[in-house]
């Protein structure tokens, strides 16, 4: 595990749990960053949705941490955050000033879809049955998250998305 790259074929269950926890932390952190950006840009609906998604990631991370502690106690992790990058977290360029709730939810849906793809792509390389079972569970959890976002998207009224120009201030004389 110390090479800086992940070898899915050699992941132990402890490593897989540590990896899953890191994925959740990364996504939670990025959603909170986006929420802060949206608050700065006075887009409270989008900020609220990103906070909601951060809360979901936090709950999933806590459940994984509890499971890890039950199985492995305080054993040191061998997987580090720098061994992964943007597994589930939204891409940095996805948050924009004056983002609508629909646009925020579409970013979240893309992130959950990306995470699902990560676990699907990893599964063929996993040899350990317990790790495979965990990754299948994580893959299915991402489908659940996608469905959650889709349900929220369906509640929004249809209509054109606002453009940044819609929020631009008119020039003023000094």
Secondary structure as the mmCIF struct_conf table of DSSP 4:
data_model
#
loop_
_struct_conf.conf_type_id
_struct_conf.id
_struct_conf.beg_label_comp_id
_struct_conf.beg_label_asym_id
_struct_conf.beg_label_seq_id
_struct_conf.end_label_comp_id
_struct_conf.end_label_asym_id
_struct_conf.end_label_seq_id
TURN_TY1_P TURN_TY1_P1 UNK A 2 UNK A 3
BEND BEND1 UNK A 4 UNK A 5
HELX_RH_3T_P HELX_RH_3T_P1 UNK A 8 UNK A 10
HELX_RH_AL_P HELX_RH_AL_P1 UNK A 13 UNK A 40
TURN_TY1_P TURN_TY1_P2 UNK A 41 UNK A 42
HELX_RH_AL_P HELX_RH_AL_P2 UNK A 44 UNK A 72
TURN_TY1_P TURN_TY1_P3 UNK A 73 UNK A 74
HELX_LH_PP_P HELX_LH_PP_P1 UNK A 75 UNK A 77
HELX_RH_3T_P HELX_RH_3T_P2 UNK A 81 UNK A 83
BEND BEND2 UNK A 86 UNK A 89
HELX_LH_PP_P HELX_LH_PP_P2 UNK A 90 UNK A 91
HELX_RH_3T_P HELX_RH_3T_P3 UNK A 92 UNK A 94
TURN_TY1_P TURN_TY1_P4 UNK A 97 UNK A 98
HELX_RH_AL_P HELX_RH_AL_P3 UNK A 101 UNK A 123
TURN_TY1_P TURN_TY1_P5 UNK A 124 UNK A 125
HELX_RH_AL_P HELX_RH_AL_P4 UNK A 129 UNK A 155
BEND BEND3 UNK A 156 UNK A 156
HELX_LH_PP_P HELX_LH_PP_P3 UNK A 157 UNK A 158
HELX_LH_PP_P HELX_LH_PP_P4 UNK A 160 UNK A 162
HELX_RH_3T_P HELX_RH_3T_P4 UNK A 164 UNK A 167
HELX_LH_PP_P HELX_LH_PP_P5 UNK A 168 UNK A 171
#
